[in-house]
């Protein structure tokens, strides 16, 4: 399992519109092969700042499977115009402790 983490900076004043669009877009990602779960968090201290966490079976499920799909094109159409700047996406693997 890998964890995708993206810090999203939504243009101020568009937070409610973004959250409504994200709710719609969630069906695109959740129906993708290799998808396990996702969570969206809104920052308490910084308006317009969100943290998106997505669990995938493996890295390729996200970087190749989802990103090369028509579902991703629909995802982009609904969400990408809200971001300023465009988010940096990183992937993490769990450390056994």
N, C-alpha and C positions, 0 to 999 in steps of 0.2 A: 504494500500500500504506500502511496505517496500523497503528500499534502501540497496542494497548490495554494499559495497565499498571494493575494493582490490587495494593495492599499489603493482604494478608489477615492479620488478627489472629485466630488460632484460640484458643478457650478452652483454658486450660492443662489438660493431662491428656487432651485429646481429639485430639491430633495424629495418632495412629495411625488412629483411626476416620475422621478427616478425609481422610487420605491414601488410605485404602481407598475412601471415598465419591467422592473426586475421580477416582480411576482409573475408576470406573463412569461418573461424570458426563462424563468426557472424550469418550465416544462421542456425547453430545448435541451438544456444540459442534463436534466435528470433522466431523460430517455436515451442518453448516449451510452454506447457500449463502454464498459469499464468504469462507469460512474458509480460511486458508492454513496456519497452524501454531500451536502453543502450547507453552509451557514453564512449569514450576512449580519455584520455587527455595525452599529452606528456609534461613532465616537461621541463621548459625552463632552469632552473639552473643546473639540474643534468642529465647528459647523461645516457640514458638507463632506466630512471624512468618514469613510466606511472601510471595513475590513471584510474581504470575501475569502472564505476558506472552503476548499473543495477537496474531497477525498476521492482518489482514483485508484483503480487496481494496480496500474503501473504508469510510468511516465508517458509511454506511447499512446495510451488511451486518451490523454489530453492533447499532447503536442502533435500527434499525427491523426488519431481517430476523430476527436471533436473538432480540432482546428481546420481540418480539411473537409468537413462535412457541410451540407446545406443548413443544418441546424445552427452551426456557428455563424453562417452568413445572416440568418434570421436574428441571432443573438446580437451580432454587431449592429444590425439595423435598428434594433430596439434600444440599445444601451450606449454605444460608443460616443454618441454626440453629447452625452451628459458629462464626460470627463474632461478635466482641465487641471493639470496635464494628463496625458494618457498614462494609465497605470503600468507600473513595472510588475511583472508576474514572476514569482520564484517558486521552486519546487523543493520540498523537504522530505527526507526519510527519517523515520523514527530511530532514535539511538537506544539501544538496549542498555538499561542501567540496573 
